[in-house]
């Protein structure tokens, strides 16, 4: 543990010399890694007087949050605005979570923000905060007090659910729910109706409430109507039409914009893009954005680990693609499988490096993807919630009895063997691919070893 230093603030806050020590410290502040509720963070907001003047767009949803945030961030940057963005989780380093004008915060900036939050937390009666609550408060404090130029708009990604998530303690000027499906049932409920209600909690009265789910639960629609939110649903109030090498954003059946395809791959990204444009349209009076800026923003938006294709150059004359995707629930896995199918050629082989957390719907994820995989290289995630590779292999073989499955202690070892096996094939060709998926941990492990950014 790094040596403590005085931070010059009132109270009894801690201060450490490096970001790693701060992260270790804030992870220890609350006995639970996840503790839903807004009481603690609301008290902290009052203590710190965090009343932002910038516009806020909150993004919730089972899947698609990170992509939608990236699109919004780039659209507003292309329009010339000063933009903050707070997302989670991160893949390689915590700094990814907090960006100002597209740039990750430095370690020093994050440490300063953590120090301020911790001093306020310890002032008078101590407030126990979770890791995510400290991170959320630190991001907002930085956006308000530590940027060179005043921010115009900040995009905030909900961490879990919506209604009781720390991010939801800050009032949005527009809120998006990208999709609703089964995930985190232990916190959000066992049905889409229950989960829909939790996610609907990000909506506010008389404010734009964008829904990107094609079949939203009645609980979400009813809640939006009950608080008189300006509810807008995809395929009803806005939508998209795919054209050749482009797409059209529509509102109430009328074509509003003709736009380039997003840089992010997959048909489902057009749903995310339509949500982002709907949000931009809803704020045009206070944050005007041109069609050109929207188009450029969609082409610039990139998110690591979302069907991210890397061309690997091995010993073979023809390289195989390496594809990363953090898909960790059936809804995301189905989209991932659809993308793989679109990329698949008759002669191409797909080797899957696969590891998941035990509390996820593992069977549902495997069933969604299994028809697109030729060989499985399963691994155990080194985490208290990590599923054992032997159990993953058993599930795969139950679903597809003659599946080719190999078991490894970690994802990078699995990747190495998949690479060796693929390169040793006599008929290796440019359509072959190694896919790494199942969890943020799975993708992060391989990326870190390959020193990918």
N, C-alpha and C positions, 0 to 999 in steps of 0.2 A: 504494500500500500504506500502511495506517495506521501511525502511529508506534508503536514498541514501548514497553511499560510494564513495570515490575517487578511480578511477581505475588506476591512474598513467599513463594514455595514453594521447597522444596529441589529441587535438580536444575537443569537448564538448559532448562526449558520456555519457550515463547514466550507472549506475551500481546499481544493487539491491542485496539484501541479500539472495534471494531465487529464485528458478526456477519458481515458480508460478507467482511471480511478474514480472519476465522477460517476461514470455509468455503473460501476460496481457499487458505489455508495447509494445512488438513487434506487437501484434495484433492491436494496435491503431495507428501504424505509417502510414498506408495508408488508405484512405477513402473507398477503395474497398477490399473485401477479396480476390478476384481474379482479377488481372489486367495483361493480357497477354502482352508479349513483352520482348525483351532481352536488350533494351537500358540501363535500370537502373542497371541490374546485370553486364553487360559488363563494365560499368564505375567502379563498385565496384571491379571487378576482377583486373582491371588496378591499382586502388588505393592500393589494398592489395597485388598485384603482385602474384596472385594465378595461378601459372603455374605448375601443378602437374607433377611429374616425374613418378609416378606409372601408371600402365596400368588402363584404365577405360573401363568398360562394361556398356552401358546404356540399360535399359529395358523399353520399351513402350508397349502399348496395351490396349484394352478396358478391358479385364479380363486376369488374369494369371500372371500379373506383379510380385506381391508379392511372389507367389509360385516359379516363375523362379528365382527371386533374391535369395530366400532362398536356392534353389538347387545349384546355382552357388557359393554362399558363403560357403556352406558346402563342396562342391567338392574341392575348392581351399584350404580350411582349412585342409581337409583330405590329400591333396597333400603336406602339410607342408609350405604353403605360409602365409605371414602376409596379412590379408584381412580386408578391410573396407567395410561397407555396409550402404547405406542411402535409407530409404524407407518411404512411407507415404500412408494413414494417420496412426495414432496409435489407439489402442483399449483402453488401460487402462492408459498409461502414455507416455509422450512425449519422454522419454528416449528410447523407443522401436525403434524410427526412426533412431538412429545413433548407430552403433555397430562397435567395433574393435575386431577382432579375436573372434567373436561370443558373446562378452560381451557388454551390453548396456552401454552407457556413464553415468557417475555419474552426479548428479545435479551440482556439483562443476565444472566439465569439461564443461558442457553445458553453465553454467553462464559465465565462462571465455571466451568461444568462442563468445557468444552474446555480451559481453563487447567489445571485439576487433572489431567485425563487427560494432557495434553502434558508436564507436569512429571514425572509418574510414568513416562511413556514414555522420557524423557531421563535418568532417574535411573540412574547407573552405565552399563551397556551399553544402547545405544539400540535400541528395538524399533520396527521399521517397521510401521506400521499403515495399513490402507486407510481411506478416507473413511467407509465403513459401520461398520467396527470402532470408530473413534473415536466416531462418533455413538451406537452401541450402548452403549459404556462410559459415555459422558457421560450418557445417559438413565438408566441404572441407578444411577450415582453420585448423580444429582439425586434420584431416587426414594428413595434410602437416606438422604441427608444434607442435602438442601436444601428439604424440604417442611415446611410449618408444622405439619402433623399427620401422624402415622405412617400410612402406607398399609396398607390391608388386603389389597388384591389388585392385581396388575399384569398387564395383557394385553400380550403381546409378539408382534408379527407377524414371521414369518420373512421375510428379504429375498429369498433365492434358494435353492431346494431345501429343505434341512432339516438333513441329517446334518452337513454341514461349514459351515453358516451361523453367523455370529458369535452370533446370538441363542441358538443351541442350546448355547452354552457355559454357559448358566444352566439349572439343572434345573427343569423345570415340575412343578407338582402335577397338571396335566391338560394333555394335548396334543390338538390337533385337526388333522386333514388334511381340508380341505374338498373338494378335487377333485384328480384326477390326469389331466393331458393333456400333449400335446407343447408344450413351450416351453423356451427356454434349453438346447436339446439339446447345444450345445457344452460345457456344464458338467455337465449332468445325465444325458446319454445319449440315444440315438436312439429308444428304445421306452418304452411306458408301464410295462413291467416294470422297466426301469432307473431311470426317474424315480420310480416307486413306492417302490423301495428307498431312494433318497435322501431322500424325504419321510418315510418310516417312521422315519428316524433321530431324529425329534423325540420318539418314544414312549419311555417309561421303564418299567422293571420294576415291576410291582405298582401302577402308576398308571393312571388313566383314559386311554384312547386312543380318541378319537372319530374316526370316518371318515364323511365326507359324500359319498363317491363311490358311485354306485349300482352300479358294477361294479368294485370295487377290484382292482388287479393282485395276483396271488398273492404277488408279492415283498413287498408291504406287509403282507398278512395273515400270511404265514409269519414275517416278522420280528417282528411284534407277538406272535405265539404263542411264538416262540423265546425271547423275553425275559420271557415271562409278564406282559405288559401286560394291563390290564383292557380288552380290545378290544371296542368297540361300533360296529356298522356300521348305517348308515341302511338302512331297509327290512327289516332283520333284527332288530335289537335295539331300535331306536327309529324313529320316522317321523312322518308328518303326514297329516292328512285335511283337504281343503279344504271349507269350508262356505260358506254365503252370508254375505259380508262378515265372515268370521272363519275360523279354522282350529283344528284340534285337534292337540295334541302327544300322540303315542302311544308307549308302551313295551311291547314284547312283545304287541302287539295290543290293549292296554288304553288307553283314553283317560285321560290324566293331567291335561291342562289344555285348556280352551277359551279361545282367545286372539284378540285383534284382529289383523287383517292388519298386517304390518310397514309402516312408512312407505316403505321402499325397495321400488320397483316390480319386478315380475317373478315368475313362478312359481318360478324358481331361488332367489329370496330366501327362500322357505319352506324350502328345503333348508339354506340358511345359518342360518336361524332355528332349525330343528330341531337343528342341530349346537350352536348356542349354548345352547339349553335343555338339551340332553343334558349339556353341560359343567357348567352350573349345577347340574343334578340330581346329578351325580357328586360335587360339593363341598358338598352341602347340610349335611352334618354339621358342617363347619367354617365355612361361609359360608351360613347359612340365608337363603333368598329366597322371598318369597311369590308366588303366582300373579298378584296385582295388580301387583307390581313388575316381573315378567316382561312382562306386557302393556304397561305404561306404557313400559318400556325399549324394546320393539320399535317402539312408536309414535314414540318420540323419536329413534331412531337415524337419522342421515343421513350420507351420504358424498358429497362433491363429486365430480362426474364419473362417477357410476354411474347411468346412465339418469336424469340430472338434467334436469328439464324447467323451462325458463324461458320465460315469456310475453313475447315481444317486441312492442313497440308501434311499428310503423313508420308510413309515410304512408298505408297502406291503412286502410279503415274497420274491416276485420276483421283482427285480429292473427294472426300465425303463431307456432307454438311453436318454440322453440330447444331442442334436446335434446343434451346432452353425454354421451358415454360413452367411457371409456378403453380399450374393447375392442381388444386388440392381438394376439390369437391366435385360431385358428378356434373353439375351445371357447367363448370369451367372445363372439365374433362371432355364433355361432349363437344364443346367449341374447339378444344385442342384437337380432338379426333377429326373433326370436320376440316380443320386447317391441314392436318396431315394428309387426309384423303385428297384434298385439292392439290397438294404438292406431290402426291404419289404418282409414280410411273410404273408401268407394268413390270419393268426389270429392276426396280429399286427395292432394296432391303431396308428395313427399319429395325434397329437394335435399340431397346429401351433401357436406360439407366433409371431405376425406379426406387424411391423410398418415401415413406409417408409417416405421419404422426398417428398414433394408435387411436386417438379420439375422433378421427375423421371417418367418413363413409368410404372405407378402402374398397370394399366389394363394388360399390357403385362406380368408383373411379376406374377400376380395372375393367368392368363390363363396358364402360363407355369407350375405352381405347383399344381393347384387346384385338379387334379385327384389323387394326392398322399396324400391329407389332409382329415381327417375325421371331425375335429372340429377346428374352428378358434377363437383365442383369440387376438383381434386386439387392438392396443394401439396408443395413440398420442405421438409423439416424442417432447420432450420439447426443441424445437429449432425454430428459426424464419422461417425456411423452412419446419418444420414438418407438415405432413398431419394429419388432424383431423381423429380420429378413426371412427367417425360416417360415414365419407365419404368412408373410406376403407371398412367398413361393407356394405355400399350401393353397391359398385362396386362388391364385392364378391357375394352378393345376386343377382345382375343383371346377373352375369356370371353363377351362380349356384343357382337358386331360392330357393331351400330347404336346402341350406347349414346351418350348425350349427355355428352361429357367436355370440360371446359375446364381449362387448365393455368395455375398461378400460382406465384409465387416463394415465398410464405409463406401460412400458413393463414388469417391475418386478412384478407389481400387476397382470398383465395378466399371467405371468409365474406361480405365486403362485396359481392362480385359476385353471390353466391348470393342475398343479401338484395335487391339491386337487381332481379335477374331475377325473383324470386318476386313482388315487389311490383308489377312491371310487367305481370304476367299479368292478363288480363281476367277470369278466373274464380277469382281468389284467394279463399280462404275459410278458415274457422276450423280446418279439418282439415289445412291445409298445415303443413309443418314443415321446418326446416333441422336436419340432424343433423351434429354435429361429432364425429368418432371416428377411431380408428386408433392412437392413442398418447397417453401422458400429455403429451408435448410438444405434440401437436396441440390437445388440450383446453386446456392451460395457455396457449398462445399467444393463443387467441381470448378466453379468460376474462380474461387480463391486460389486453388492449386494451379490453374492455368493462367493466373494473373490477368484475367480479363476485367475490363472496366465496365 
